[in-house]
């Protein structure tokens, strides 16, 4: 009896030792790591209201083009205009500008913006933080004058904050400023819009203004009413979300 008791005590002691040393495979299974489900976040929408006021006396503006982008400039003073800019500056059509590869999001005005009038264009983007906003519009009673903003930085604009500024006018340099009835597409003449031929200096510059028939240019379709001085438009950009 004593021998059997001793054997039982030795067996119990060995089992206790194995348990203390972590030798129980059932305990190992209970401590297996579980990978947590990935955390999902709701998409972030960033929106801006872009308000534009036509400050000229008698220069209607073509439908406003507003684009958000993270790289590039839509024009550079002293450099040749892109075909997209040439198209807008000569015809007022904004579809080629809105379709540029650099554009992340865009918005367009509803129609011609008459002198003294204002319009707000809303543009939004999801899950991308744009760094720049550009805006373009043609002065339609000209050969190839345009106005706008070029890669305006917005990364520091918080929700509810606004930026307000005025802009001047540029000459795309793609069409000579003849002011003739045949070459001005606006209501003052009703002439041709875009023409792929370039018969001017072929670089973007600040616009010198129009001469008009009242200043002695007999062939001009324009009058003193169509003159424009800087600033051309007032722009207010408000981040709404």
C-alpha positions as CSV (number, residue, x, y, z in Angstrom):
1,X,0.0,0.0,0.0
2,X,2.8,2.4,0.8
3,X,4.5,1.7,-2.5
4,X,1.3,2.5,-4.4
5,X,0.7,5.6,-2.4
6,X,4.2,6.8,-3.2
7,X,3.7,6.2,-7.0
8,X,0.5,8.2,-6.9
9,X,2.1,11.1,-5.2
10,X,5.0,11.1,-7.7
11,X,2.5,11.2,-10.6
12,X,0.5,14.1,-9.1
13,X,3.7,16.0,-8.6
14,X,4.9,15.5,-12.2
15,X,1.5,16.7,-13.5
16,X,1.6,19.8,-11.4
17,X,5.1,20.6,-12.6
18,X,4.1,20.3,-16.3
19,X,1.1,22.6,-15.7
20,X,3.2,25.2,-14.0
21,X,5.7,25.1,-17.0
22,X,2.9,25.7,-19.5
23,X,3.0,22.3,-21.0
24,X,-0.8,22.0,-21.3
25,X,-1.7,22.3,-25.0
26,X,-5.3,23.3,-24.2
27,X,-4.0,26.5,-22.5
28,X,-1.9,27.3,-25.6
29,X,-5.0,27.1,-27.8
30,X,-6.8,29.5,-25.5
31,X,-4.2,32.2,-25.8
32,X,-4.1,32.4,-29.7
33,X,-4.1,36.0,-31.0
34,X,-7.3,37.2,-32.9
35,X,-6.8,39.8,-35.7
36,X,-9.3,42.7,-35.1
37,X,-11.6,43.8,-37.9
38,X,-10.2,46.7,-40.0
39,X,-11.5,50.2,-39.0
40,X,-13.5,51.9,-41.7
41,X,-14.0,55.6,-42.0
42,X,-16.7,57.5,-43.8
43,X,-15.7,59.2,-47.1
44,X,-14.7,62.9,-46.6
45,X,-16.4,65.4,-48.9
46,X,-14.7,68.8,-49.4
47,X,-17.0,71.5,-51.0
48,X,-16.5,75.1,-52.1
49,X,-18.9,77.9,-53.2
50,X,-17.2,80.1,-55.7
51,X,-19.0,83.4,-56.2
52,X,-18.1,85.6,-59.2
53,X,-19.2,89.2,-59.9
54,X,-18.7,90.8,-63.3
55,X,-17.2,94.2,-62.6
56,X,-17.0,95.5,-66.2
57,X,-19.4,98.0,-67.8
58,X,-20.4,96.2,-71.0
59,X,-18.3,93.0,-71.3
60,X,-20.4,89.8,-70.8
61,X,-18.4,86.9,-69.5
62,X,-18.7,83.3,-70.9
63,X,-19.9,80.5,-68.6
64,X,-17.5,80.4,-65.6
65,X,-15.2,77.3,-65.5
66,X,-14.1,76.2,-62.0
67,X,-11.7,73.3,-61.5
68,X,-9.9,71.7,-58.6
69,X,-6.5,70.2,-59.2
70,X,-3.3,69.1,-57.4
71,X,-0.7,69.9,-60.1
72,X,0.0,72.3,-63.0
73,X,-1.1,75.7,-64.0
74,X,-3.8,76.5,-66.6
75,X,-1.7,79.3,-68.1
76,X,1.7,81.0,-67.6
77,X,2.3,84.7,-68.5
78,X,5.0,84.8,-71.2
79,X,4.3,81.2,-72.4
80,X,2.3,79.9,-75.2
81,X,-1.4,79.2,-74.4
82,X,-2.6,75.6,-74.5
83,X,-5.2,74.6,-77.2
84,X,-7.7,74.3,-74.3
85,X,-7.1,77.9,-73.2
86,X,-7.1,79.1,-76.8
87,X,-10.5,77.6,-77.3
88,X,-12.0,79.2,-74.3
89,X,-10.3,82.6,-74.9
90,X,-11.5,82.8,-78.5
91,X,-15.0,81.2,-78.3
92,X,-16.0,81.2,-74.6
93,X,-16.6,77.4,-74.6
94,X,-15.3,75.8,-71.4
95,X,-15.7,72.1,-72.1
96,X,-12.0,71.5,-73.1
97,X,-10.8,73.2,-69.9
98,X,-13.2,71.2,-67.8
99,X,-11.9,68.0,-69.5
100,X,-8.2,68.5,-68.8
101,X,-6.3,65.5,-67.4
102,X,-5.2,67.4,-64.2
103,X,-8.8,68.2,-63.3
104,X,-10.0,66.3,-60.2
105,X,-13.4,68.0,-59.9
106,X,-15.1,70.8,-61.8
107,X,-18.1,73.1,-62.0
108,X,-19.6,75.4,-64.7
109,X,-21.6,78.5,-64.6
110,X,-25.2,78.3,-66.0
111,X,-24.7,80.8,-68.8
112,X,-23.3,84.2,-69.8
113,X,-22.6,86.4,-66.8
114,X,-23.7,89.9,-67.7
115,X,-22.0,93.1,-66.4
116,X,-22.9,93.8,-62.8
117,X,-24.3,90.4,-62.2
118,X,-23.0,87.6,-59.8
119,X,-23.2,83.8,-59.9
120,X,-22.1,81.1,-57.5
121,X,-20.6,77.8,-58.8
122,X,-20.4,74.9,-56.3
123,X,-17.6,72.3,-56.7
124,X,-17.0,69.2,-54.5
125,X,-14.5,66.4,-54.2
126,X,-14.5,63.2,-52.2
127,X,-11.6,61.6,-50.4
128,X,-9.0,63.9,-52.1
129,X,-7.6,67.1,-50.5
130,X,-7.1,69.5,-53.5
131,X,-4.4,72.1,-53.2
132,X,-5.5,74.4,-55.9
133,X,-8.5,76.0,-57.5
134,X,-8.5,77.6,-61.0
135,X,-11.2,79.7,-62.7
136,X,-11.5,80.9,-66.3
137,X,-14.0,83.0,-68.4
138,X,-13.8,84.9,-71.7
139,X,-14.6,88.5,-72.1
140,X,-16.9,87.8,-75.1
141,X,-16.8,91.2,-76.8
142,X,-13.1,90.7,-77.5
143,X,-10.9,88.6,-79.8
144,X,-9.2,86.5,-77.1
145,X,-9.3,88.2,-73.7
146,X,-10.0,86.1,-70.6
147,X,-9.9,86.5,-66.9
148,X,-9.6,84.1,-63.9
149,X,-7.6,82.5,-61.2
150,X,-4.6,80.3,-61.8
151,X,-3.9,77.5,-59.3
152,X,-5.1,79.4,-56.2
153,X,-3.9,77.4,-53.1
154,X,-6.7,76.2,-50.8
155,X,-5.1,73.7,-48.4
156,X,-5.2,76.2,-45.4
157,X,-8.9,77.2,-45.9
158,X,-11.0,75.7,-43.1
159,X,-14.8,75.0,-43.2
160,X,-16.6,78.3,-42.9
161,X,-13.7,80.4,-44.0
162,X,-13.6,82.6,-47.2
163,X,-11.1,84.2,-49.5
164,X,-12.1,87.3,-51.5
165,X,-10.1,88.9,-54.3
166,X,-10.3,90.6,-57.7
167,X,-8.6,89.6,-60.9
168,X,-7.5,91.4,-64.1
169,X,-7.7,90.4,-67.8
170,X,-5.3,88.5,-69.9
171,X,-4.6,88.2,-73.7
172,X,-4.1,84.6,-74.8
173,X,-1.9,85.9,-77.7
174,X,-3.5,83.4,-80.1
175,X,-5.6,85.9,-82.2
176,X,-4.8,89.4,-83.3
177,X,-6.9,92.1,-81.6
178,X,-8.5,93.3,-84.8
179,X,-11.8,94.0,-83.0
180,X,-13.5,93.3,-86.3
181,X,-17.1,92.3,-86.8
182,X,-15.9,88.9,-88.2
183,X,-13.7,87.9,-85.4
184,X,-15.5,88.8,-82.2
185,X,-18.1,86.2,-81.1
186,X,-20.0,88.4,-78.5
187,X,-23.2,90.3,-79.0
188,X,-21.3,93.4,-80.1
189,X,-20.4,91.6,-83.3
190,X,-21.6,88.0,-83.5
191,X,-18.5,86.9,-85.4
192,X,-16.3,83.8,-85.4
193,X,-15.3,82.1,-82.2
194,X,-12.4,79.6,-82.1
195,X,-10.0,79.5,-85.0
196,X,-7.0,77.1,-84.8
197,X,-4.7,79.6,-86.8
198,X,-2.5,81.7,-84.5
199,X,-1.9,85.1,-85.9
200,X,-0.7,87.0,-82.8
201,X,2.3,86.9,-80.5
202,X,1.6,83.4,-79.3
203,X,2.2,84.0,-75.6
204,X,-0.1,84.9,-72.7
205,X,0.2,88.5,-71.4
206,X,-1.8,91.0,-69.4
207,X,-4.4,92.5,-71.8
208,X,-3.8,96.1,-72.9
209,X,-7.6,96.8,-73.4
210,X,-9.5,97.5,-76.5
211,X,-9.1,100.5,-78.9
212,X,-12.8,100.8,-80.2
213,X,-14.2,102.9,-83.0
214,X,-14.6,105.8,-80.6
215,X,-10.8,106.0,-80.3
216,X,-10.4,106.1,-84.1
217,X,-10.2,102.4,-85.1
218,X,-12.8,102.7,-87.9
219,X,-12.9,98.9,-88.5
220,X,-13.7,98.1,-84.8
221,X,-17.1,96.6,-83.9
222,X,-16.6,98.0,-80.4
223,X,-17.5,101.3,-78.8
224,X,-16.3,103.1,-75.6
225,X,-18.8,101.0,-73.7
226,X,-16.8,97.9,-74.3
227,X,-13.6,99.2,-72.7
228,X,-12.5,97.4,-69.6
229,X,-10.1,98.3,-66.9
230,X,-8.7,96.1,-64.1
231,X,-10.2,94.6,-62.0
232,X,-12.4,92.5,-64.2
233,X,-14.2,90.2,-61.7
234,X,-14.5,89.8,-58.0
235,X,-14.2,86.2,-56.7
236,X,-15.1,84.9,-53.3
237,X,-14.3,81.3,-52.4
238,X,-16.0,79.8,-49.3
239,X,-15.3,76.3,-48.0
240,X,-18.7,74.9,-47.0
241,X,-17.7,71.4,-45.9
